[in-house]
Amino acid sequence: MKLIVRAFVVALVLTGVAATTQTSNATAKNKVVVARTSMLPVPTCAPNDPNACGMGTR
């Protein structure tokens, strides 16, 4: 029983080490890009359209 617990702990430690190295490599390569307002979708309908581009009808 002691051997099984020790093997489980070793497996968890190895998994944690592997996950930590993968995470540190991922953060070094991938940079977060902040969204700009020019990247937002632009509405094609007039804001004062009472029909709302045909979405008001069924």
C-alpha positions in Angstrom: 0.0 0.0 0.0 2.9 2.4 0.8 4.4 1.7 -2.6 1.2 2.5 -4.4 0.9 5.8 -2.5 4.5 6.8 -3.3 4.1 5.9 -6.9 0.9 8.0 -7.1 2.7 11.0 -5.5 5.7 10.6 -7.9 3.2 10.6 -10.8 1.5 13.8 -9.5 4.9 15.5 -9.1 6.0 14.6 -12.6 2.7 15.8 -14.0 3.0 19.1 -12.1 6.5 19.6 -13.4 5.5 18.9 -17.0 2.5 21.3 -16.7 4.6 24.0 -15.2 7.2 23.9 -18.0 4.4 23.8 -20.6 2.8 26.9 -19.0 6.0 28.9 -18.8 6.8 28.1 -22.4 3.3 29.1 -23.5 3.4 32.5 -21.8 6.8 33.3 -23.2 5.7 32.6 -26.8 2.1 33.9 -26.8 1.5 37.5 -26.0 -2.0 38.9 -25.3 -3.1 41.5 -27.8 -5.5 44.1 -26.4 -8.5 44.7 -28.6 -8.8 48.0 -30.2 -12.1 49.8 -31.0 -11.4 49.5 -34.7 -11.6 45.8 -34.4 -15.3 45.9 -33.1 -18.1 45.0 -35.6 -19.6 48.0 -37.3 -23.4 48.1 -37.6 -24.7 48.4 -41.1 -28.2 49.7 -40.3 -29.1 53.2 -39.3 -29.4 53.7 -35.6 -32.7 55.5 -36.0 -34.3 52.8 -38.2 -37.7 51.9 -36.8 -37.7 48.5 -38.5 -34.2 47.7 -37.1 -32.9 46.2 -40.4 -36.0 43.9 -40.7 -35.4 42.4 -37.3 -38.6 43.8 -35.9 -40.8 41.8 -38.3 -41.4 38.1 -37.9 
